[in-house]
Amino acid sequence: MSTRPEIHLYTAATMNGWKPVIFLEEAGVDYELTPIDFGKKEQTADWYVKLNPNGRIPTIVDRGNDDFVVFESGAILWYLAEKYAVFLPQESKARSRVLQWLMFQMGGVGPMLGQAMYFQRIAAPQGHQDDYAIERYVRESRRLLEVMNRQLADKAYISGDDYTVADMALYPWARSFPWAKVSVDGLDHLQAWFARLDARPAIQRALTKPKAFPAFFGQGDMEAAQVANAARFRIEPNKSA
Ligand SMILES: N[C@@H](CCC(=O)N[C@@H](CS)C(=O)NCC(=O)O)C(=O)O
């Protein structure tokens, strides 16, 4: 009988990439992790695009469910939460609230902080300085973090009293505010939520798989990290990514 873990995860050390790792570590689910190397453009290799038509990480294959493939990090979190019946409430209104905050992350916090990071950490150092884009994405990111701060004013977790997949989705993005150069000054409830999640052993383990990137969280040599990160996302002449 095969002893291979049911869940095969393809991922990289990025904010979206860590979301399923956080879930699997939190749930104590055994999994196999295959790192995807952006420097080698593995995310757009034919074999990988057959799994993930978008050519991005993360992706999971569930060997316990006829090799069912799931792409899109929010959908992966939802699938895993349903499969293992954890970090997602059963009651319909509470469940909807989790979905709302998960969508808020997928449609807002991820894309906006992602662009703030892209223009400052990848484009600018490679000669594409765009002050208007930077100002727009940093301002919109701050606004979204203020929304989270208000939501967390009377709650321990983003959708209520319980820690759910919505927190797991929001945490890597919001917590990497130093990399996006977005201030969280005055956002006390958000900072308290960061402290609550920072302290979770499963999150601490997850952020080292497939490797740690402490600069995303404002630790270590940010300049050296920026150079290393830009090498993963080299801009070719006449292209925007
Ligand atoms: N909406 C997708 C976004 C995935 C995504 O953009 N992943 C990034 C890493 S955070 C990636 O694969 N980048 C590789 C590239 O840009 O070629 C999801 O949430 O899964």
The ligand as an SDF file (V2000), in Angstrom:
LIG
                    3D

 20 19  0  0  0  0  0  0  0  0999 V2000
   -5.1820   34.3240   -7.8560 N   0  0  0  0  0  0  0  0  0  0  0  0
   -4.0690   33.4050   -7.8120 C   0  0  0  0  0  0  0  0  0  0  0  0
   -2.7880   34.1930   -7.9100 C   0  0  0  0  0  0  0  0  0  0  0  0
   -1.5970   33.2830   -7.9320 C   0  0  0  0  0  0  0  0  0  0  0  0
   -0.3000   34.0630   -8.1480 C   0  0  0  0  0  0  0  0  0  0  0  0
   -0.2780   35.1620   -8.7320 O   0  0  0  0  0  0  0  0  0  0  0  0
    0.7860   33.4740   -7.6830 N   0  0  0  0  0  0  0  0  0  0  0  0
    2.0790   34.1030   -7.8650 C   0  0  0  0  0  0  0  0  0  0  0  0
    2.8980   34.0130   -6.5960 C   0  0  0  0  0  0  0  0  0  0  0  0
    2.1290   34.8820   -5.2580 S   0  0  0  0  0  0  0  0  0  0  0  0
    2.8370   33.4190   -8.9880 C   0  0  0  0  0  0  0  0  0  0  0  0
    2.6540   32.2480   -9.2380 O   0  0  0  0  0  0  0  0  0  0  0  0
    3.7140   34.1620   -9.6550 N   0  0  0  0  0  0  0  0  0  0  0  0
    4.5000   33.6440  -10.7210 C   0  0  0  0  0  0  0  0  0  0  0  0
    4.5440   34.5660  -11.8920 C   0  0  0  0  0  0  0  0  0  0  0  0
    4.1710   35.7470  -11.7410 O   0  0  0  0  0  0  0  0  0  0  0  0
    4.9260   34.1130  -12.9760 O   0  0  0  0  0  0  0  0  0  0  0  0
   -4.1240   32.6050   -6.5110 C   0  0  0  0  0  0  0  0  0  0  0  0
   -4.5280   33.1830   -5.5060 O   0  0  0  0  0  0  0  0  0  0  0  0
   -3.7800   31.4040   -6.5170 O   0  0  0  0  0  0  0  0  0  0  0  0
  1  2  1  0
  2  3  1  0
  2 18  1  0
  3  4  1  0
  4  5  1  0
  5  6  2  0
  5  7  1  0
  7  8  1  0
  8  9  1  0
  8 11  1  0
  9 10  1  0
 11 12  2  0
 11 13  1  0
 13 14  1  0
 14 15  1  0
 15 16  2  0
 15 17  1  0
 18 19  2  0
 18 20  1  0
M  END
$$$$
